[in-house]
């Protein structure tokens, strides 16, 4: 074999087995970012996180349970699988996505949201979450010295939220998900950047016929109050079956400026927002 050709082949082999590439994962395919797209129970999709990124989602939700020293991702305890960890399904792929860039999506100035819904004991699980997040601090928004340092990704804690522990922490890598009753209250955006609630406990309208004027005004007032405080607004349990009711509710949410529209149907919401 010609010496130069042999050298080239040797270089390829070395590159393939070198430590720099040995553990590397392929970067996810990225769609065009959609600022209002939130993937509810994202981990139930065939490719957690990756499918959401391919559809342009800018917020994903993962339910977690503390099991030993690990955070496992599942909706119910009987579904727990030691191979499905927050680290493997979300933290590592997100680090791959932002490597060499200022954010998850090239050129997008928004902040990606990872909503972590705690299912197990709140204080213990949050402590473990903070410990794991410290390994990925370079890509995360953090609170320290009384201010927020913005990163490519913001982790927000929902579910069993240990409010007192979070509020008293001098430094945090995660933030608090409030409820509609917290709007206009004492919890500032530095602690509570997101306010979420069950659509069905706040509104009677489910998408049949026009939205009542009083409920439309309430929705827009809630969005305005959240935005005045530097917070974002989200509702869960909105209609999610394809059809006129879902389209009607999504249209009201979009037009009111609700920041995250909740869905399990990635393609459906992507097509709606692009249209």
N, C-alpha and C positions, 0 to 999 in steps of 0.2 A: 504493500500500500504506500502511496506517495506520502512523504513525511508531513507535508502541510495538511493533507486531508486527515491523516491520523491525528494530528494535533487538534484539528477542529472537532473531530468526533470525541476526543478525550475531554475537551472543554465542555461539550454538551453534557457528557456523562457526569462530570464534576458538578455542573450547575444543577442537574436534576437531583442529585443526592446531597447537595450542600445544605447545612442547617438553615440557611436563609429561606430555602424553598420547601424543605422537607415537611413542615407542618402547615404550610400556607393553604388557605381555602380559596376557591375561586370567588371573585367578587360577585355580588348579586346583580342580576339584571335590574336596571332602574327604569321605571316609567317616568312620565312627566309629573312632577309633584303637584298634589292637590291639597291645598292648605286645610280644607274642611273635612278630609277623609280620615275616619277613625275605624280601625278594624277591631270590632268587639270580639272577645274570645278568639283572638288571632291564632292561638296555638292549635285550634281545631282544624285549620286548613292543612292540606297535604304537605305544604312546605311552610312552616311557621316563619313569620317575618319576611321570607324571601318572596312569597306570593304577594304580600302586601306592598313590598317595595316595587315589584314588577308592575303593579297596578297604580303606582304613584301615591300610595297612602303615606301620610306624614305623622300618623299616630297609631300605635298598636297597643293592645291590652293583653296582659298575661296574668293568670291566676297562679299564686305560688303558695306552697306549703313548706314549712321548715321541717326537714327530716334529718336528724343528726346535724352535721355541719354543712348540709347542702340545701338548696332551694329547688324543689321539684315543681314542675309546671303541670297543673291539672285542674279541672273544675271541681271534682269530688275526690275524696281521700281514697276511695277504692280504685281510682284510675291511676294512681301514682306509679311512675316508672322511673327507676334510678337513672336511666339514660336520657330522660327528658328534663334537663335542668335549665334554669334561667341562664346560666352561663353559656351552655352549648347552643340553646335555641335563639338567644337574643344578644347577650353581651359580646360574645366572640364575633358573631356575624356583623353586628353593628360596628365593632372596632375594625373589621375588615372593610366595611362600607365607607368609613370616614378616613381610612389610611391615606395619607398624602393629600387630603382635601380639607376644606374648612367646615364641611357639613356632609350630611348623608347624600344629598343630591347636588351635583356640580352646579354652581351658579345660583342655587336657591338660598335666599337670605333668611328663611324661616328656621325655626328650631324644632327638631324632631322630638316627639313625645313617646316615652315608654311608660305606659300606665301599668303599675304593678298592683294587682288586687290581692291583698293579703287574706288568706283563708284560715291560716292557723293562728296561734297566739300572737297578738299584735306586737307587744314590746320585744319579745324574743325574736320574732321573724324580722322585724325592722332592724334590730341590732345586727342580725346576720346579713341582711340586705346591705346595710351600710358597709360592713366589713368586706363583702364581695365587690361592691361598687368602687372601693378604694383602689382596686387593681386596674380600674378603667377610668380613673379620675381625669386623665388628660382629655377625654372626649365629652365630659359631663359638665352640665351647669351645676354650680355649687354655691352654697351659702357659707360665708365666713366673714369675720370682722364686721358684722352688721350689714353686709351688702351681698348682692348676688353677682357672681362672676359667670357670664353666659358662655356655655359651650355648645357643641353641635347637638347634643341630646340632653333633654331634661327628663329625669325620672320622677314620676308623681305616684304617690302611694294612696291607694283606695282600699276599700274593704275594711278590715280590722285595723284602723289607723290609730296609732298611739299618739294622740294629739299632744299630751303634756310632754312626753319624751321628745317629740320633734320640736315643739315650741321652745323648750329649754336648752336644746343642743346649741353650743356656740358655733359648731361647724356641721354642715349636712351636705350630702350628695343627693338627697331626695327631698321631695316637697309634698305638701298635704293637699288632698282632694276634698274640698268642702262640699256642703249641701246648700240648697237654695235658701234655707234659713240663715246661712252665714253671710249672704249678700248684704253689704252695707254695715257689717258688724266690725269687730275688732281685729279680725284676722287679715293681716296685710298680704299683698301679693308676694312679698319676700318669703312668706311661709306657705300661703295658699294661692298659687297661681291659677288653679282650676276649680270651678264649681260645677258639680254634677248632680243630677237628680233623676228619679224615675218619672218619665213623662206622664204616666197614668196617675200619679199622686198630685201632679200640678195642674194638669189639663184634662178636661172631659172629652174634648174633640179628638177623634181617632182618624180623621181624614175623610169622613163621609160628608159630602156637601161642603159649602164654604166654611172656613174657620170663623167662629163667632167673633165679632169685632172686639168684645171685651177680652177674650182669650188672646187674640192677636196683639192687642195693646199690652197685655201682661207679658207675653213672650218678648216683645221688643223692649219693654221696660227692663226686664231681667237682663237682656243682652247689654243694654246701655249701662246699667248699674255695674255689671261685671267689668265692662271695658273702661268705665271711668276709674275703677279701682285698679286697673292694670291686670285684670284677671280674664280667664277664658271660660266659656260656658259650654256644657255638654249635657245631653239627656240620653238615658238608656231606656229600653223597652218601648221605643217607637215602632210603628208598624214596619215589618221587614219582609213581608211577602210581596213579590212583584205585583203591581196593580195600581189602580187609581188612588187608593187610600195612601199607599206608601209615597207615591209621587206627590200627592197633595201636601203631606206632612213634610217631606224633604224640601219642597218648594218654600214653605213657610219658614223652615229652619234656615235655609240658605238666604232668603231675602231678609230675615231678621238679623243676620250676621252672627248666628250661633257658630261657635268656632270649630266644634267637632261634631260631625254627623255620624251617628252610630250605625254600623251595619255588620252583618255576617256575609253579605253578598258583595264581594269586592268588585266584580265586573259591573254589577248593577249600579253601584254608587259612582264608580269611575265614569261610566257612560252618562249618568245623570249630570254630574258636575261638568263634564266636558261639553255637554249640549247646551 
